[in-house]
């Protein structure tokens, strides 16, 4: 399926006529224009990131809390709701407002439908590539993890889908949690001659040799373009180190500058960083490294509709972030003349599955990949009466469900759940299937733990995670959200110094005592010694759902925030 722009617009218009409006008042011509992105320049890059193995269209609610601290307060990506709409000049109630914010989520979701899906994404990629000679599709990683089928096939479903989608260059993060041997097999066999896996910051732990190519140079319309890879710097800290025991990671700022210089010396006229740093880290790096023309970023799942231009000693760098779950595709056109970038155009396109016809070849591939698992994926577990989502600095309703399940099934007073940013959303009245549960829990280290923990250790854990999220220096942030907490109440001052952010911890109204022991449940332990410590988290939640077939809306356990009044990252 290779549509011309005119044919593509006709298909979209037909979709609207069939009853799929982008907006109450939108005409078919206006709707078709959403994906009519005129080509400019001579270097064309398409960018996706953090799809987390979502082959099918989904609902995905954006955060209502995305706090910026220090110099990042009030700046992209730390704007939510109406503040983001204002900054990006987007209209409330529009399809773009639905894609980029949480505002009126339930109504907008029912009106505009699901987002993403590789069959619909494939149509958009083909359309854009057809009008952009030599265009490259870049994948920022977190591609092979996040669904049941990805876990059960060790990422093979996503590898096959990415090759058919036409991914040209990739870097990674959660992808590494399948272990070194599996990663090497994919890169050296499945991707050989098809996809370049790049990561300048991954080295061997013995001699410091590169594990992957640091960059590739692609020729496009007479222009040599370097794509440098930056895998997630804190992989062995945020995820189990025992899964990548022979590799080291890191930001490696000095090596990054050396890599940029090397790429330029080898003839690169434009240099692009395909990054999984997280946007705050990318912004800092852009201010300190010379010679990077654009950073196409990921990890923090920020759907940023407008790029940020960062000044640095060598000129300026365009910094973007393309959201998550396959719901966006970035389009960057660079105009390169006399061996330098002299102009650019950028669009971040929402992928509306109602408006983009499904690509037949991708549809057939996905059907084949899912066929052996369809009955298991579709098994009905419960019905939710409230919206279930995971996103936001402190908690989400699906996170709360996991916390409630762990406390109930494991008999814990307190529960911790990781601040993961991946996981699909459900609307009120939807059936929770096994697939939905696995969308929230499908990892290679899913075990639950039950620990007797002193009060002072509980505070230490919360302080440590809080510093990972709210440290004013982006290079000390690890890019997740705050650990979700069940049973325990507390207050949080994000702008306070390290060790002083967590206050007034209480259990059932009584202050937590530093030397008293409490029974705490958790999951996703990163220590190898915790392998098989307890049943996988999905079994725990499934047990809970078996006893609660109709789920009442979750009541979020949120900390009281101090010093955030007026912060545009809080709705």
PATI-756294 format. One record per residue (C-alpha): residue in three letters; x, y, z. Coordinates in pm, whole numbers, plus 50000, padded with zeros to 5 digits. Layout:
<zaba "ALA",<X,Y,Z>>;
...
END
This chain:
<zaba "UNK",<50000,50000,50000>>;
<zaba "UNK",<50175,50312,49876>>;
<zaba "UNK",<49940,50608,49855>>;
<zaba "UNK",<50001,50938,49682>>;
<zaba "UNK",<49919,51250,49883>>;
<zaba "UNK",<49599,51298,49681>>;
<zaba "UNK",<49492,50934,49728>>;
<zaba "UNK",<49578,50954,50097>>;
<zaba "UNK",<49365,51265,50144>>;
<zaba "UNK",<49077,51095,49964>>;
<zaba "UNK",<49097,50796,50198>>;
<zaba "UNK",<49090,51024,50501>>;
<zaba "UNK",<48796,51214,50361>>;
<zaba "UNK",<48613,50887,50306>>;
<zaba "UNK",<48684,50787,50665>>;
<zaba "UNK",<48526,51108,50784>>;
<zaba "UNK",<48224,51053,50563>>;
<zaba "UNK",<48187,50709,50719>>;
<zaba "UNK",<48138,50869,51058>>;
<zaba "UNK",<48483,50924,51201>>;
<zaba "UNK",<48504,51300,51262>>;
<zaba "UNK",<48824,51456,51387>>;
<zaba "UNK",<48621,51739,51540>>;
<zaba "UNK",<48255,51829,51557>>;
<zaba "UNK",<48292,52110,51303>>;
<zaba "UNK",<48582,51980,51100>>;
<zaba "UNK",<48533,51922,50730>>;
<zaba "UNK",<48682,51626,50550>>;
<zaba "UNK",<48933,51855,50381>>;
<zaba "UNK",<49051,51998,50713>>;
<zaba "UNK",<49085,51652,50863>>;
<zaba "UNK",<49285,51526,50568>>;
<zaba "UNK",<49511,51827,50615>>;
<zaba "UNK",<49622,51697,50952>>;
<zaba "UNK",<49851,51452,50775>>;
<zaba "UNK",<49929,51669,50474>>;
<zaba "UNK",<50279,51780,50573>>;
<zaba "UNK",<50451,51948,50276>>;
<zaba "UNK",<50812,51848,50223>>;
<zaba "UNK",<51081,52106,50282>>;
<zaba "UNK",<51460,52084,50278>>;
<zaba "UNK",<51670,51790,50168>>;
<zaba "UNK",<51711,51576,50483>>;
<zaba "UNK",<51401,51398,50608>>;
<zaba "UNK",<51372,51214,50939>>;
<zaba "UNK",<51071,51032,51084>>;
<zaba "UNK",<51089,50960,51455>>;
<zaba "UNK",<50903,50722,51686>>;
<zaba "UNK",<50994,50624,52039>>;
<zaba "UNK",<50875,50439,52350>>;
<zaba "UNK",<50600,50240,52177>>;
<zaba "UNK",<50639,49974,52448>>;
<zaba "UNK",<50539,49689,52222>>;
<zaba "UNK",<50191,49820,52145>>;
<zaba "UNK",<50107,49672,51807>>;
<zaba "UNK",<49735,49743,51841>>;
<zaba "UNK",<49557,50080,51876>>;
<zaba "UNK",<49507,50180,52240>>;
<zaba "UNK",<49383,50453,52466>>;
<zaba "UNK",<49657,50646,52644>>;
<zaba "UNK",<49591,50928,52890>>;
<zaba "UNK",<49858,51196,52920>>;
<zaba "UNK",<49966,51320,53268>>;
<zaba "UNK",<49799,51583,53481>>;
<zaba "UNK",<50119,51622,53685>>;
<zaba "UNK",<50461,51663,53518>>;
<zaba "UNK",<50656,51885,53753>>;
<zaba "UNK",<50956,52083,53650>>;
<zaba "UNK",<51194,52190,53926>>;
<zaba "UNK",<51473,52444,53935>>;
<zaba "UNK",<51553,52586,53593>>;
<zaba "UNK",<51305,52343,53430>>;
<zaba "UNK",<50999,52486,53605>>;
<zaba "UNK",<50753,52632,53358>>;
<zaba "UNK",<50945,52501,53054>>;
<zaba "UNK",<50868,52224,52810>>;
<zaba "UNK",<50820,51938,52869>>;
<zaba "UNK",<50690,52031,53215>>;
<zaba "UNK",<50360,52182,53108>>;
<zaba "UNK",<50027,52001,53136>>;
<zaba "UNK",<49666,52059,53038>>;
<zaba "UNK",<49572,52414,52948>>;
<zaba "UNK",<49927,52534,53006>>;
<zaba "UNK",<50053,52302,52733>>;
<zaba "UNK",<49775,52402,52496>>;
<zaba "UNK",<49864,52767,52544>>;
<zaba "UNK",<50235,52713,52488>>;
<zaba "UNK",<50175,52510,52171>>;
<zaba "UNK",<49887,52727,52042>>;
<zaba "UNK",<49645,52433,52037>>;
<zaba "UNK",<49268,52466,52062>>;
<zaba "UNK",<49082,52318,52359>>;
<zaba "UNK",<48849,52038,52255>>;
<zaba "UNK",<49044,51973,51936>>;
<zaba "UNK",<49185,51634,51839>>;
<zaba "UNK",<49532,51771,51915>>;
<zaba "UNK",<49417,51862,52267>>;
<zaba "UNK",<49305,51500,52310>>;
<zaba "UNK",<49639,51370,52186>>;
<zaba "UNK",<49866,51596,52389>>;
<zaba "UNK",<49676,51646,52718>>;
<zaba "UNK",<49458,51467,52970>>;
<zaba "UNK",<49180,51727,52939>>;
<zaba "UNK",<48827,51585,52915>>;
<zaba "UNK",<48990,51251,52846>>;
<zaba "UNK",<48691,51020,52866>>;
<zaba "UNK",<48470,51228,52634>>;
<zaba "UNK",<48753,51296,52391>>;
<zaba "UNK",<48855,50930,52384>>;
<zaba "UNK",<48504,50821,52292>>;
<zaba "UNK",<48485,51091,52023>>;
<zaba "UNK",<48827,51058,51861>>;
<zaba "UNK",<48894,50692,51934>>;
<zaba "UNK",<49207,50494,51995>>;
<zaba "UNK",<49557,50606,51899>>;
<zaba "UNK",<49856,50427,51755>>;
<zaba "UNK",<49866,50074,51622>>;
<zaba "UNK",<50142,49963,51388>>;
<zaba "UNK",<49905,49900,51096>>;
<zaba "UNK",<49788,50262,51107>>;
<zaba "UNK",<50138,50391,51180>>;
<zaba "UNK",<50264,50198,50878>>;
<zaba "UNK",<50020,50382,50651>>;
<zaba "UNK",<50143,50717,50779>>;
<zaba "UNK",<50510,50617,50747>>;
<zaba "UNK",<50456,50503,50387>>;
<zaba "UNK",<50274,50824,50297>>;
<zaba "UNK",<50547,51044,50442>>;
<zaba "UNK",<50831,50840,50292>>;
<zaba "UNK",<50663,50847,49951>>;
<zaba "UNK",<50682,51227,49952>>;
<zaba "UNK",<51029,51248,50103>>;
<zaba "UNK",<51302,51081,49896>>;
<zaba "UNK",<51548,50893,50114>>;
<zaba "UNK",<51361,50961,50439>>;
<zaba "UNK",<51483,50761,50739>>;
<zaba "UNK",<51264,50613,51014>>;
<zaba "UNK",<51437,50637,51353>>;
<zaba "UNK",<51328,50434,51657>>;
<zaba "UNK",<51429,50576,51995>>;
<zaba "UNK",<51389,50247,52183>>;
<zaba "UNK",<51163,50093,52447>>;
<zaba "UNK",<51022,49901,52154>>;
<zaba "UNK",<51055,49534,52246>>;
<zaba "UNK",<50900,49553,52598>>;
<zaba "UNK",<50556,49641,52730>>;
<zaba "UNK",<50308,49378,52613>>;
<zaba "UNK",<50225,49015,52673>>;
<zaba "UNK",<50322,48902,52325>>;
<zaba "UNK",<50654,49084,52343>>;
<zaba "UNK",<50734,48915,52674>>;
<zaba "UNK",<50622,48572,52555>>;
<zaba "UNK",<50823,48597,52230>>;
<zaba "UNK",<51125,48772,52384>>;
<zaba "UNK",<51055,49073,52167>>;
<zaba "UNK",<51041,48882,51841>>;
<zaba "UNK",<50695,49015,51753>>;
<zaba "UNK",<50824,49371,51774>>;
<zaba "UNK",<51143,49293,51585>>;
<zaba "UNK",<50940,49152,51296>>;
<zaba "UNK",<50698,49445,51303>>;
<zaba "UNK",<50977,49704,51315>>;
<zaba "UNK",<51145,49551,51011>>;
<zaba "UNK",<50821,49559,50814>>;
<zaba "UNK",<50751,49914,50933>>;
<zaba "UNK",<51082,50016,50777>>;
<zaba "UNK",<51285,50122,51081>>;
<zaba "UNK",<51630,50229,50964>>;
<zaba "UNK",<51813,50315,51288>>;
<zaba "UNK",<51740,50229,51654>>;
<zaba "UNK",<51876,50274,52005>>;
<zaba "UNK",<51745,50122,52329>>;
<zaba "UNK",<51660,50095,52697>>;
<zaba "UNK",<51396,49848,52820>>;
<zaba "UNK",<51497,49642,52520>>;
<zaba "UNK",<51811,49546,52713>>;
<zaba "UNK",<51605,49368,52982>>;
<zaba "UNK",<51594,49056,52764>>;
<zaba "UNK",<51963,49010,52840>>;
<zaba "UNK",<52287,49047,52649>>;
<zaba "UNK",<52266,48728,52442>>;
<zaba "UNK",<51915,48800,52320>>;
<zaba "UNK",<52007,49157,52224>>;
<zaba "UNK",<52315,49044,52033>>;
<zaba "UNK",<52111,48783,51847>>;
<zaba "UNK",<51859,49044,51732>>;
<zaba "UNK",<52120,49302,51636>>;
<zaba "UNK",<52358,49062,51465>>;
<zaba "UNK",<52103,48837,51293>>;
<zaba "UNK",<51750,48983,51269>>;
<zaba "UNK",<51872,49338,51204>>;
<zaba "UNK",<52174,49250,50988>>;
<zaba "UNK",<52165,49455,50669>>;
<zaba "UNK",<51828,49606,50762>>;
<zaba "UNK",<51838,49810,51085>>;
<zaba "UNK",<52137,49984,51242>>;
<zaba "UNK",<52142,49962,51622>>;
<zaba "UNK",<52352,50252,51755>>;
<zaba "UNK",<52462,50349,52107>>;
<zaba "UNK",<52780,50548,52164>>;
<zaba "UNK",<52749,50519,52543>>;
<zaba "UNK",<52742,50138,52583>>;
<zaba "UNK",<53086,49986,52643>>;
<zaba "UNK",<53227,49654,52757>>;
<zaba "UNK",<53300,49648,53128>>;
<zaba "UNK",<53645,49492,53086>>;
<zaba "UNK",<53822,49699,52821>>;
<zaba "UNK",<53571,49974,52748>>;
<zaba "UNK",<53520,49869,52387>>;
<zaba "UNK",<53205,49976,52202>>;
<zaba "UNK",<52929,49716,52220>>;
<zaba "UNK",<52735,49871,51932>>;
<zaba "UNK",<52816,50112,51652>>;
<zaba "UNK",<52826,50462,51800>>;
<zaba "UNK",<52680,50617,51484>>;
<zaba "UNK",<52601,50560,51120>>;
<zaba "UNK",<52631,50798,50826>>;
<zaba "UNK",<52353,50785,50569>>;
<zaba "UNK",<52359,50957,50232>>;
<zaba "UNK",<52036,51142,50152>>;
<zaba "UNK",<51980,51364,49850>>;
<zaba "UNK",<52350,51440,49826>>;
<zaba "UNK",<52383,51512,50201>>;
<zaba "UNK",<52579,51296,50445>>;
<zaba "UNK",<52377,51264,50767>>;
<zaba "UNK",<52517,51112,51087>>;
<zaba "UNK",<52278,50942,51331>>;
<zaba "UNK",<52440,50899,51673>>;
<zaba "UNK",<52282,50664,51927>>;
<zaba "UNK",<52245,50732,52300>>;
<zaba "UNK",<52094,50445,52497>>;
<zaba "UNK",<51941,50507,52840>>;
<zaba "UNK",<52240,50605,53057>>;
<zaba "UNK",<52112,50450,53381>>;
<zaba "UNK",<52001,50110,53252>>;
<zaba "UNK",<52197,49904,53511>>;
<zaba "UNK",<52053,50118,53794>>;
<zaba "UNK",<51689,50153,53690>>;
<zaba "UNK",<51680,49792,53565>>;
<zaba "UNK",<51861,49479,53683>>;
<zaba "UNK",<52237,49501,53630>>;
<zaba "UNK",<52254,49121,53619>>;
<zaba "UNK",<52078,49126,53282>>;
<zaba "UNK",<52365,49323,53124>>;
<zaba "UNK",<52661,49221,53345>>;
<zaba "UNK",<52930,49279,53083>>;
<zaba "UNK",<52818,49621,52964>>;
<zaba "UNK",<52850,49967,53113>>;
<zaba "UNK",<52634,50267,53032>>;
<zaba "UNK",<52639,50635,53129>>;
<zaba "UNK",<52580,50980,52985>>;
<zaba "UNK",<52943,51001,52865>>;
<zaba "UNK",<52931,51367,52770>>;
<zaba "UNK",<53298,51387,52673>>;
<zaba "UNK",<53269,51080,52451>>;
<zaba "UNK",<52959,51231,52293>>;
<zaba "UNK",<53154,51540,52187>>;
<zaba "UNK",<53430,51317,52051>>;
<zaba "UNK",<53172,51113,51859>>;
<zaba "UNK",<53019,51427,51708>>;
<zaba "UNK",<53365,51547,51606>>;
<zaba "UNK",<53446,51208,51452>>;
<zaba "UNK",<53122,51206,51253>>;
<zaba "UNK",<53196,51556,51123>>;
<zaba "UNK",<53551,51454,51034>>;
<zaba "UNK",<53413,51163,50832>>;
<zaba "UNK",<53204,51399,50622>>;
<zaba "UNK",<52875,51438,50806>>;
<zaba "UNK",<52708,51762,50701>>;
<zaba "UNK",<52423,51718,50950>>;
<zaba "UNK",<52445,51541,51287>>;
<zaba "UNK",<52138,51405,51465>>;
<zaba "UNK",<52131,51240,51807>>;
<zaba "UNK",<51880,50958,51848>>;
<zaba "UNK",<51850,50973,52224>>;
<zaba "UNK",<51692,50781,52510>>;
<zaba "UNK",<51823,51021,52773>>;
<zaba "UNK",<51494,51183,52871>>;
<zaba "UNK",<51414,51536,52764>>;
<zaba "UNK",<51564,51727,53057>>;
<zaba "UNK",<51896,51547,53004>>;
<zaba "UNK",<51877,51616,52630>>;
<zaba "UNK",<51822,51986,52695>>;
<zaba "UNK",<52128,52004,52921>>;
<zaba "UNK",<52340,51803,52679>>;
<zaba "UNK",<52232,52026,52391>>;
<zaba "UNK",<52359,52330,52581>>;
<zaba "UNK",<52703,52173,52636>>;
<zaba "UNK",<52782,51979,52318>>;
<zaba "UNK",<52873,52154,51993>>;
<zaba "UNK",<52785,52022,51652>>;
<zaba "UNK",<52457,51837,51710>>;
<zaba "UNK",<52191,51982,51482>>;
<zaba "UNK",<51895,51798,51635>>;
<zaba "UNK",<51815,51565,51922>>;
<zaba "UNK",<51525,51328,51864>>;
<zaba "UNK",<51458,51219,52219>>;
<zaba "UNK",<51267,50960,52419>>;
<zaba "UNK",<51242,50785,52757>>;
<zaba "UNK",<51030,51036,52948>>;
<zaba "UNK",<50727,50983,52720>>;
<zaba "UNK",<50676,51356,52673>>;
<zaba "UNK",<50462,51433,52371>>;
<zaba "UNK",<50602,51776,52290>>;
<zaba "UNK",<50420,51942,52000>>;
<zaba "UNK",<50681,52214,51943>>;
<zaba "UNK",<51061,52177,51945>>;
<zaba "UNK",<51288,52356,52190>>;
<zaba "UNK",<51582,52546,52042>>;
<zaba "UNK",<51891,52535,52265>>;
<zaba "UNK",<52189,52768,52219>>;
<zaba "UNK",<52539,52627,52266>>;
<zaba "UNK",<52899,52725,52187>>;
<zaba "UNK",<52871,52583,51836>>;
<zaba "UNK",<52538,52738,51746>>;
<zaba "UNK",<52204,52581,51827>>;
<zaba "UNK",<52037,52239,51862>>;
<zaba "UNK",<51675,52142,51799>>;
<zaba "UNK",<51544,51925,52086>>;
<zaba "UNK",<51226,51719,52056>>;
<zaba "UNK",<51049,51430,52229>>;
<zaba "UNK",<50793,51212,52052>>;
<zaba "UNK",<50568,51073,52326>>;
<zaba "UNK",<50494,50704,52369>>;
<zaba "UNK",<50277,50402,52292>>;
<zaba "UNK",<50294,50454,51917>>;
<zaba "UNK",<50056,50749,51935>>;
<zaba "UNK",<50289,51001,51767>>;
<zaba "UNK",<50523,51022,51472>>;
<zaba "UNK",<50773,51307,51452>>;
<zaba "UNK",<50858,51459,51113>>;
<zaba "UNK",<51178,51664,51091>>;
<zaba "UNK",<51282,51822,50761>>;
<zaba "UNK",<51628,51983,50757>>;
<zaba "UNK",<51753,52220,50491>>;
<zaba "UNK",<52127,52158,50452>>;
<zaba "UNK",<52333,52394,50235>>;
<zaba "UNK",<52708,52443,50219>>;
<zaba "UNK",<52757,52157,50469>>;
<zaba "UNK",<52541,52309,50742>>;
<zaba "UNK",<52177,52318,50850>>;
<zaba "UNK",<52023,52650,50750>>;
<zaba "UNK",<51656,52578,50825>>;
<zaba "UNK",<51410,52319,50950>>;
<zaba "UNK",<51043,52229,50988>>;
<zaba "UNK",<50908,51996,51258>>;
<zaba "UNK",<50570,51840,51320>>;
<zaba "UNK",<50465,51585,51581>>;
<zaba "UNK",<50169,51402,51429>>;
<zaba "UNK",<49914,51216,51645>>;
<zaba "UNK",<49833,50874,51502>>;
<zaba "UNK",<49451,50852,51506>>;
<zaba "UNK",<49354,50496,51421>>;
<zaba "UNK",<49006,50605,51308>>;
<zaba "UNK",<49153,50831,51042>>;
<zaba "UNK",<49449,50635,50913>>;
<zaba "UNK",<49351,50325,50714>>;
<zaba "UNK",<49526,50009,50830>>;
<zaba "UNK",<49812,49891,50611>>;
<zaba "UNK",<49719,49543,50479>>;
<zaba "UNK",<50068,49391,50505>>;
<zaba "UNK",<50116,49509,50864>>;
<zaba "UNK",<49763,49399,50955>>;
<zaba "UNK",<49838,49050,50826>>;
<zaba "UNK",<50170,49032,51011>>;
<zaba "UNK",<50015,49142,51341>>;
<zaba "UNK",<49728,48895,51304>>;
<zaba "UNK",<49977,48615,51252>>;
<zaba "UNK",<50191,48719,51547>>;
<zaba "UNK",<49892,48738,51780>>;
<zaba "UNK",<49708,48428,51658>>;
<zaba "UNK",<49871,48175,51896>>;
<zaba "UNK",<49783,48394,52196>>;
<zaba "UNK",<49441,48542,52110>>;
<zaba "UNK",<49238,48333,52354>>;
<zaba "UNK",<49476,48404,52640>>;
<zaba "UNK",<49500,48776,52559>>;
<zaba "UNK",<49122,48815,52545>>;
<zaba "UNK",<49043,48639,52872>>;
<zaba "UNK",<48807,48861,53073>>;
<zaba "UNK",<48917,48938,53428>>;
<zaba "UNK",<48688,49219,53551>>;
<zaba "UNK",<48501,49533,53448>>;
<zaba "UNK",<48612,49880,53555>>;
<zaba "UNK",<48368,50153,53652>>;
<zaba "UNK",<48635,50423,53641>>;
<zaba "UNK",<48911,50525,53403>>;
<zaba "UNK",<49228,50324,53456>>;
<zaba "UNK",<49555,50484,53353>>;
<zaba "UNK",<49922,50502,53445>>;
<zaba "UNK",<50091,50838,53403>>;
<zaba "UNK",<50174,51131,53627>>;
<zaba "UNK",<50454,51203,53871>>;
<zaba "UNK",<50291,51043,54176>>;
<zaba "UNK",<50020,50792,54093>>;
<zaba "UNK",<49771,50664,53840>>;
<zaba "UNK",<49452,50466,53883>>;
<zaba "UNK",<49596,50145,53734>>;
<zaba "UNK",<49895,50185,53964>>;
<zaba "UNK",<49651,50223,54251>>;
<zaba "UNK",<49481,49899,54146>>;
<zaba "UNK",<49817,49719,54160>>;
<zaba "UNK",<49888,49867,54504>>;
<zaba "UNK",<49546,49767,54636>>;
<zaba "UNK",<49594,49416,54500>>;
<zaba "UNK",<49937,49373,54660>>;
<zaba "UNK",<49821,49492,55000>>;
<zaba "UNK",<49511,49273,54989>>;
<zaba "UNK",<49660,48954,54844>>;
<zaba "UNK",<50002,48966,55011>>;
<zaba "UNK",<49869,49091,55344>>;
<zaba "UNK",<50089,49402,55354>>;
<zaba "UNK",<50039,49727,55545>>;
<zaba "UNK",<50219,49931,55281>>;
<zaba "UNK",<50284,49869,54911>>;
<zaba "UNK",<50532,50015,54664>>;
<zaba "UNK",<50488,50002,54287>>;
<zaba "UNK",<50753,50134,54045>>;
<zaba "UNK",<50695,50467,53874>>;
<zaba "UNK",<50682,50314,53527>>;
<zaba "UNK",<50549,50544,53255>>;
<zaba "UNK",<50432,50271,53017>>;
<zaba "UNK",<50092,50103,53023>>;
<zaba "UNK",<49768,50157,52832>>;
<zaba "UNK",<49446,50320,52957>>;
<zaba "UNK",<49090,50188,52992>>;
<zaba "UNK",<48763,50381,52988>>;
<zaba "UNK",<48472,50334,53231>>;
<zaba "UNK",<48270,50030,53140>>;
<zaba "UNK",<48555,49850,52963>>;
<zaba "UNK",<48640,49491,53041>>;
<zaba "UNK",<48985,49436,53185>>;
<zaba "UNK",<49142,49155,52986>>;
<zaba "UNK",<49459,48963,53050>>;
<zaba "UNK",<49617,49170,52774>>;
<zaba "UNK",<49535,49493,52959>>;
<zaba "UNK",<49687,49355,53279>>;
<zaba "UNK",<50002,49250,53097>>;
<zaba "UNK",<50027,49594,52936>>;
<zaba "UNK",<50100,49719,53290>>;
<zaba "UNK",<50319,49436,53417>>;
<zaba "UNK",<50498,49255,53132>>;
<zaba "UNK",<50863,49259,53239>>;
<zaba "UNK",<51135,48997,53268>>;
<zaba "UNK",<51167,49045,53647>>;
<zaba "UNK",<50801,49054,53762>>;
<zaba "UNK",<50835,48899,54105>>;
<zaba "UNK",<50660,49040,54410>>;
<zaba "UNK",<50835,49085,54743>>;
<zaba "UNK",<50717,49102,55102>>;
<zaba "UNK",<50963,49268,55339>>;
<zaba "UNK",<50972,49372,55702>>;
<zaba "UNK",<51103,49727,55670>>;
<zaba "UNK",<51195,49987,55929>>;
<zaba "UNK",<51037,50330,55911>>;
<zaba "UNK",<51371,50501,55849>>;
<zaba "UNK",<51435,50271,55551>>;
<zaba "UNK",<51094,50358,55406>>;
<zaba "UNK",<51187,50726,55421>>;
<zaba "UNK",<51527,50656,55265>>;
<zaba "UNK",<51362,50478,54972>>;
<zaba "UNK",<51115,50758,54910>>;
<zaba "UNK",<51387,51022,54938>>;
<zaba "UNK",<51611,50833,54696>>;
<zaba "UNK",<51342,50796,54431>>;
<zaba "UNK",<51236,51157,54487>>;
<zaba "UNK",<51589,51274,54414>>;
<zaba "UNK",<51598,51067,54096>>;
<zaba "UNK",<51291,51255,53979>>;
<zaba "UNK",<51337,51605,54122>>;
<zaba "UNK",<51712,51662,54135>>;
<zaba "UNK",<51766,52010,53987>>;
<zaba "UNK",<52059,51876,53782>>;
<zaba "UNK",<51910,51670,53496>>;
<zaba "UNK",<52221,51452,53479>>;
<zaba "UNK",<52119,51307,53817>>;
<zaba "UNK",<51764,51228,53711>>;
<zaba "UNK",<51667,50881,53596>>;
<zaba "UNK",<51351,50985,53416>>;
<zaba "UNK",<51081,50769,53575>>;
<zaba "UNK",<50797,50883,53797>>;
<zaba "UNK",<50779,50870,54175>>;
<zaba "UNK",<50733,50526,54331>>;
<zaba "UNK",<50362,50469,54384>>;
<zaba "UNK",<50269,50416,54748>>;
<zaba "UNK",<49974,50228,54896>>;
<zaba "UNK",<49859,50250,55260>>;
<zaba "UNK",<50116,50514,55357>>;
<zaba "UNK",<50039,50886,55336>>;
<zaba "UNK",<50307,51153,55319>>;
<zaba "UNK",<50385,51506,55209>>;
<zaba "UNK",<50640,51594,54942>>;
<zaba "UNK",<50834,51912,54872>>;
<zaba "UNK",<50986,51855,54525>>;
<zaba "UNK",<51199,52169,54540>>;
<zaba "UNK",<51365,52085,54872>>;
<zaba "UNK",<51723,51963,54899>>;
<zaba "UNK",<51815,51595,54882>>;
<zaba "UNK",<51700,51405,55191>>;
<zaba "UNK",<51443,51668,55288>>;
<zaba "UNK",<51164,51618,55037>>;
<zaba "UNK",<50958,51355,55223>>;
<zaba "UNK",<50765,51469,55529>>;
<zaba "UNK",<50492,51358,55768>>;
<zaba "UNK",<50473,50989,55679>>;
<zaba "UNK",<50170,50824,55835>>;
<zaba "UNK",<49999,50486,55842>>;
<zaba "UNK",<49630,50493,55932>>;
<zaba "UNK",<49678,50842,56073>>;
<zaba "UNK",<49971,50748,56297>>;
<zaba "UNK",<50319,50880,56227>>;
<zaba "UNK",<50568,50628,56091>>;
<zaba "UNK",<50828,50553,56358>>;
<zaba "UNK",<51190,50534,56242>>;
<zaba "UNK",<51276,50222,56444>>;
<zaba "UNK",<50946,50039,56401>>;
<zaba "UNK",<50908,49756,56148>>;
<zaba "UNK",<50631,49753,55886>>;
<zaba "UNK",<50522,49486,55637>>;
<zaba "UNK",<50584,49623,55286>>;
<zaba "UNK",<50491,49463,54952>>;
<zaba "UNK",<50662,49552,54625>>;
<zaba "UNK",<50742,49419,54280>>;
<zaba "UNK",<51003,49440,54003>>;
<zaba "UNK",<51310,49390,54226>>;
<zaba "UNK",<51636,49470,54050>>;
<zaba "UNK",<51857,49252,54273>>;
<zaba "UNK",<51938,48909,54130>>;
<zaba "UNK",<51894,48760,54477>>;
<zaba "UNK",<51522,48846,54457>>;
<zaba "UNK",<51455,48618,54160>>;
<zaba "UNK",<51134,48425,54231>>;
<zaba "UNK",<51098,48597,54570>>;
<zaba "UNK",<50721,48585,54531>>;
<zaba "UNK",<50458,48524,54264>>;
<zaba "UNK",<50468,48743,53952>>;
<zaba "UNK",<50275,49063,53998>>;
<zaba "UNK",<50022,48974,53731>>;
<zaba "UNK",<49923,48666,53932>>;
<zaba "UNK",<49871,48881,54240>>;
<zaba "UNK",<49652,49131,54054>>;
<zaba "UNK",<49461,48851,53882>>;
<zaba "UNK",<49382,48699,54221>>;
<zaba "UNK",<49250,49035,54336>>;
<zaba "UNK",<49037,49080,54025>>;
<zaba "UNK",<48888,48731,54068>>;
<zaba "UNK",<48743,48855,54397>>;
<zaba "UNK",<48648,49199,54261>>;
<zaba "UNK",<48479,49141,53925>>;
<zaba "UNK",<48336,49493,53913>>;
<zaba "UNK",<48597,49752,54007>>;
<zaba "UNK",<48478,50072,54168>>;
<zaba "UNK",<48670,50386,54063>>;
<zaba "UNK",<49008,50389,54234>>;
<zaba "UNK",<49074,50651,54498>>;
<zaba "UNK",<49426,50777,54436>>;
<zaba "UNK",<49668,50782,54726>>;
<zaba "UNK",<49855,51106,54647>>;
<zaba "UNK",<50105,51295,54863>>;
<zaba "UNK",<50033,51646,54980>>;
<zaba "UNK",<50251,51874,54771>>;
<zaba "UNK",<50448,52163,54917>>;
<zaba "UNK",<50579,52458,54717>>;
<zaba "UNK",<50409,52372,54388>>;
<zaba "UNK",<50137,52639,54385>>;
<zaba "UNK",<50134,52802,54044>>;
<zaba "UNK",<50362,52541,53888>>;
<zaba "UNK",<50230,52488,53531>>;
<zaba "UNK",<50329,52124,53555>>;
<zaba "UNK",<50041,52063,53797>>;
<zaba "UNK",<49682,52076,53674>>;
END
